[in-house]
């Protein structure tokens, strides 16, 4: 239902722009072919302190915001890994950063913040412009920023299950998009609880995005068998309704993340994972061998991630976009019980202009979720909140979106503009908000979503927040060992007196540990859990009703 159809789109715009920008120098007032700046990338002459230099000022911006995609084998059309490469595209870099077209982070940071944010501040954009205008001075090579370590194989560690494509798939070089669904069989005879799903692109230069579904009906196997190629071609969704059509979503720049403790996705026995790949247009044939990494929960998960959807069924008016208009729609959905949001995934097509989502509770208070001021069809990601976001029972979640169906929209697929309706094809439109959530528990607001490490508290201790908190019968106590060592675990009352020693100098291996502590024998009051390792104590409080 979510992703698109095979059509001749304007995906060559960026490549054309690169060719133009690479040939031109952009002055402070615009394009100029008469002014050519001679640059020696290896020039280390001393320049005025007020003039930005590559090694001191530009390299940290480029390496931390651009190189992840702009390096050999990745989706960026040119590498940006050293001074020579960056200087060669100095004019283009200035231009696309001033437009805020790059880096492709669409969520408005003045509205809400998310994990993995990748945008430039106005000061950084100004620094890039000043550096180019001053002749792209090199500076001192000894001050070059350290290149980040880009993981290979997995960014999360050793997966519990790797599901590779059975064979390489050849994407045809017809300068058209390709949509192919591949079927993976985890061969599970019992349910598994999945803490993270990590998509690893085999050929990042052609992998535009991937949608992962879970299904138990075997309908995908029938469609696969009917297609002579590996996998089966399907432009709108999966050709049927899987049990979970949005098990996971990947787009360039998306980082796989672990769910918080005791939160997971369920992977049913005898189920299949379906991977719908969107391959970008290319002029010559190329192959891909992508794969999935699954990380299983080591302890039972009482809460499973579910997906909450706002679509045209939540509109009070028909979803029709007349020609030569900028149309706006506002949808809403009532939330009957307390939930905790993990991510939000906006979705529109080529006419999309703006997208905003927020929640208003029964008292009239507003919780801002996400706002996109300049929608771009080519860069649509899911956004993970830094903390779980509580939406109280009785709240209403809203989505407001606008669409530009005029001739001035360069991405309008129709010339002249035509009536546009809901549909899976790229030339159609969509109005979708997807929200991953779990039923709310006390303490969810303190849980922070992480990637390689689960960040727990603002002071970044090794302790998970205790939950549920307040407790009525039992609590979950979690901690992480940075290395294998002896640990003493103790419960204290609010007066500092020892209530119970849970473990005395007991060895715990490196990694995360989760304990269940029965609180029924405790009087109502405030207590502290303390872990001591090598004489260093760390603690967290909990309440017993």
N, C-alpha and C positions, 0 to 999 in steps of 0.2 A: 504494500500500500504506500510505502514511503518514497521509494526512489524510482528513478526516472526512465525515460524511454530513449531509444536510439533515434537521434535526429541530428541534422547538421546544425551545430550551434556555433557560437562565436568564440570558441575556445582558442582560436588562433590569435585573438586580439593581443594577448600578453606577448606572444612571440614576435608579432609584428612590431609592437611597441619597443621591445628590447632591441630589435634590429635598428629602429629609428633612433632610439635614445643612445645606443652605443655609438652611432655615427655622428651624433651632435653633441655640442657642449651647451649646457643650459646656464645662461647668465642669470644674474639676480632679477632681471626683468623678463626673462623668457628664453625661447630658443634663439640661438644665433649660430650661423654657419660661418660667420666671418671671423669670429674670435676663437683661435685655437690655443689652448694652454699646454705648454710643454711641461711634462712632469717626469721627473726621474725618481721612481719609487725607492731607489736605494740612496737618495740624497739624505745625508744625516746632518746637514748644516744646522747650526743653531738659529732658531727663529724667535721672534718676540713671544714672550710668555702668554700674551693675550690671544695669539693666533693658535687655533687648535692644530694638533699634529696627529698623525696616524697612530703612532705607537702609544702615545700617552692618552689620547682622547677618543680616537675612532675605533681602535682595535677592541676595547672592551664592549663597545656598543654592538659592533658587527658580530663578534664571536659569541656573545650571549643572547643575541636576538635574531640573527640571520643565518649563521653557519649551520645550525641544526638541519635546515632544509637545503641550504646552498653549499653543498659539498659533493664530491664524487659519489655517484650511486643514489643520491637522494632526489627528491622531486623538483627542487629548485633548478631552473634552466641554466644557471651558470654557477660555478663555485666561487665562494667568497671566503677564502681561508688564509689569505696573506695579503700583503700590501700591494703587490703587483696586480692581483685579481681584483681587489677592491678599487684601486685607482683606475683600472681600465673601465669600470662601470660607475665612476664617481658621479657623472652627470645624471645617470639614471637613478642612482641611489638617492641623490638629493631630491630629484623630482618625485619619486614614489613615496618617500618618507614625508615630504611636505604635504602631499595629498592624503597622507595616512592610509595609502593603499597597502603599504608594507610597513612593518610586519602585518600579516593578515589576522589581526586580533580585532574582532568586530564588537565585542561586548564593551559598553561604555563604562570606563573605570570610575567615572563620577557618579554612577548610579549604583553599582555593586561591584564587589571584588570576588575573584574566583582563583582556584588553584591553577598554577601554570600560566598565569597571565603573561602575555608577550606583546607589549605595546611600548612605544617610545614616548617619553615625556616631551613637552614643548621645548625644554632646554636641550634635550638630546637631539631633537630635530634641528634646532638652531645650530648646534655644534657641527652637525654634518654639513649643513648649508654653509656655515662660515669656513669650514675646512676646505670645501670645494672652491668657494669663491676666492680663498687666499692662495690657491694653487696647489692644494693637496700636499702640504709639507709632511715630511716623513717623521722628523723628531729623532729620538734616541732609541735604537732597537732594543736596548737592554730594558726598556720600560714597556715592552709589548705585553699585552694581557695574556694570561694563560688560556690556552684553548681548552674548552670543556672536554671532559671524557664522554664520548658518545658510545653508549653500550651497543653490543652486538649479541644476538641470540636471545637476550631477555634483559629488560630494564628492572625486573623485579626479583631476580634470583633464579634458582633452579626450579623449573615447573614440575608439577606432578604428572602432567600428561601433555605430550606434544602431538598435535594433529597436523601433519603436513598434507599438502595437495598430493594426490596419488601420482600425478605426472605434471610436467610443465604444460602450461596452456599458452598457445600462440595467439596473441592479439593481432588482428590484421591491420596493416598499415594503410588504411583507407581514409585517414583524417576524419574518422567518425568515432563516436563513443561506442564502447562495448559494455554489455551487461551480461555476466555469466554467473550462474549459480553452481557452486560445488558442494557436494554432500560429504560430510565427515561422520564416521561411525566411531564413537568413543568405546563401543563394545562394553557397556556397563550393564551388569545384571542387577544392580541395586542403585538406589538414588545416591548422588553425590552432592555435597554442598560446596559451591564454587566461590572462593574469596576474590578471585580476579580472573578476567578473561583478557588475554593480551594478543592482539593481532600483530603479526610481524610481516611487513610487506617484502615479498621476494624480489620485486623489481620496483623500487620506489618511483622511478621515472615515469611509470605508466599507471601505477595504482592510485586512482583518484579518491576512492573511499570504499569502505566495505560495511555491509549490514549483516549481522549474524542473527540467525533465528534458531530456535529449538523446536523440534517436532517429533511426534511419536506415531504419525499416521502412515509413514512410508510413501506418501504421495510424491515426495521429491525423487525417490528412487525410480518411480514410474516415468516421471518427466525426464530424468537423466537417461534412462534406457532408451527413450524415444529420440534422443538427440545423438547424432553420429559423433559429435565432438565430445571431448571430456567435459563433464558438467552439462548444463543446459542453459540456452539463451532465454532470458526473461527480463523484460524492460520495466515492468511495473510490479514490484514486490517479488513474490516467489511462485506465482501461478496458482496459489491457493492460500488459505489462512492457516499458518502454522500455530502450534500451541502457544508459543511466545515469539512473535514476529520481530521483537526488538530486544533480543537477548544481550546484544552488545553492538556498538557502532564505532567505527574507526574512520578518521580523516587525518590527512597530514598535519602533524603538530599535536595530535591527541596523545596523551600519556596514559598508559594503563595504570590503574590504581587499585590497591587493596580496599575492600570494604572494611569498615570498623569491626572490632571483635563481635562475634556472634551475630553478624549480619552477612547474608550470602545470597547467591542465586542458586536455585535448585536445578540440578541436572537429572532428569527423570531416567529410570532404568529403560533400556532398549530404545533410548531416544537418539536422534541424529541432530547434528549441528549443521545448518545450512549457511553458506557464506556467499552472499551476493556481492560480486566484485563489479565496481564501475571502473572500467579502463579508459584512460584519457585518449583523445585522438592523437594518432601518430602517423607520420608519412611512410614508415617502413615497418614490416612485421617485427615483433619483439615478443619475448616469452616471459612468463611469470611463474614462480613457485612459492607462493606465500604459505604461511602456516599459522596455527593457533597454539598458544600456550595456556594451559589451564592450571590454576592453583587451587587445591582443595583445602577446605577447613579441617583442622585437626580435632576440633571439638564441635559438638552439635550446635547448630545455629537456630535459636528460637524465632528469628525474624528473617523473612525472605523478601528480597527486593521486588517490588511490583512497579508497574508503569501506569501512570495516570495521564490521560490524553484529553486535550482540548482541540476540537476540530469544527468543521462547519455545522455539525449537529448541535453545537453550543451557541450558534448564532440565532438571532431573532429575525434576520433577513436572509434571503437567498444569497448564496455565494456566486455572484455574477459580476464581472468587471467589464463595464461598457467601454467601447473604444473612445479614445481621446479624452480620457478622464484620469484623475488620480483618486482612487477609491479607498475608503477606509472601512474596516470591519472591527467590531468589538464582541468577543465571545466571553462567556463566563461559565463557571462550573462550581456548584456548591460542594463543600467538604463536610461530610456528616460526622467525622470523628477526627481526633488528633492524629496528625501524621508528621513525619520528619522527612524533608526533602533532601536528596543527595545531589541530584543533577537536574538541569533543565536543558532541553534540546529544541531550539526553534527550527521551523522549516517552512520555506517558501521556494518559489522558482524564480524565473528571470524577471518578472515584473515587480518582485519584492522591493520595497523601499525602506520601510521602518518596521520594527517589531519590538513590542514591550510587554512584559508580564509582571504582575504584582498580585498581592493578596490583601484583602480587606477583612478584618475580623468583625465579630459581633459588636465591638465597641467603636468601630469606625477607624481603627488604627491600621495603617498601611505597612506591609512588608514588601520592600522592593526585591524583585527577583532578577530580572535581566532586561536590559534595553540595548537595542541595536539601532543606531542612527543612520547607518548607510549599508543596508543589506547587500551582500555579495553572494550570488549563487555559487561561486566557486569556493567559498570559504565558509562552510556551515559546520559548526562543531557543537558537541555537547559541552556544557559548562558545569564543572564540579564546584559546589560551594565549599568555602574554606571550613565551615562548620555545618553540621546538620541543621537545617532550618525548620523550626517548628511552625506548623500551620494548625491553628486551633480549630476544634469542632465549631461549626457555624460560620466559618470563614467562606469567602468566595474568591476563587482564583480567576483573574482576568487576563486576557490576551488582546492587545490592540495592534493591528497591522495595517499598513498602507501599501498600495500597489500603483505603479506608474504605467498606465497603458496609453501613453502618448507617443507621438513620433519623436519626441526629444529624448526618449529613453533609448540609448544606443543598444541595449540588450533585448529590446522588444522583438520577439520572434516573428511578428507580423508587420508587413509594410504594404499598405497602410494598416493601422491598428484595427483589430477585429474584436468581437465579443469573446471573452475568455471565461472558461468555466473550470470547475474542479476536475482534476484528472491526474493520472500517473505520468503522462508524457511531459517532456520538458517544456513544450509549448503550451501546455495546460498550466494551471496554478494550484497551489495548496495553501491551506491555513491550518498549521499544526503546531501544537505545543506538547512536548513529551516531558514527563516529570518522573524520575525514579524516586521512589519513596519507600519507607517502612512505617508500620504503626508506631506511634510515638511512645517512648518510655522516658521516665524522669532521668535527667542527666544527659539526654541526647544533645542538648545545646553545647555541652562541653567536649563532644567528640569531634575531632578534627580529621578530615579526610586526607590521607597521605599517599605517597607513591612507594618508594623503596622502604621508607620507615613510616609508621603510623605516628604522626605527631599527636601528643596527648594533651599537654597543658602549655600555657604560655611560657612558663619557665623551662619547658622542654625537659622535664624530668623523665625517669624511666617508668613512670607509673601511669596506668590507665585510670580514668575516672571510675570510681566504684559505682556500680549500678545494679539493681535499681536503687535510687537514693532520693528520698528516704526508703528504708528497707522495712519489710513486714515479716518476712520469713527467712530469706537468705539473700546474699549479695554475691556478685561476681567481682573478684579481685584480680587485676591483671598487672603484669610488669614485664619489662624487657631487660635481659642481661646482655650487655655489650660484649661479654666474654664469659666462658664457663668459670664459675666461682662459687664459694660457699656463701649462703645468704641466711640471715635470721629474720623471720617474719613474726611480728608481734602486734597484738591489738591492745590499745591503751584507751582508758576513759578520758573524759574531758578534764579531769584533775591530774592527768599525767601518770596515773597508776596503771600497772600492767594488769590487763584483764585475762589475757591468754597468749601464750607463746605457741604459734602455729608450727613453726619450724625453727630448730636451733642449729645454726651452722650447717645447713643442709646444702649439698652441691646441686646447682642448677646449671644446665647447659646454656650456651649462647642462644639467644633468640627470645621469643615471646612465650609467656606462661600465663595460664588462667586458672584460678582456684575458685571453688564454690565454698562460701563460708555461711554456716547456719547461724542466724541471729536470734532464734526464738528464745534462747536462754538469757538474752541481754535485756536489761531494763531500758525503758525509753530514755533517749538522750543522745549526746554527740560522742562519737568515738573516732579514733585515729588508727589507721593501718600504717605501720612503719616497716620498711625494709632496710636492713643494714648489711652492707657489703664492704669489706676491708675498712671498717671503722667509719664509713660514710653512711649517714641515715637520710632517707627520703620518705615523706609521709603524705597521706591524703586523708581527708575527713569524710565521714558518712554519718547519717542520722538513722536512728532506730525509733520507729513510732511506738 
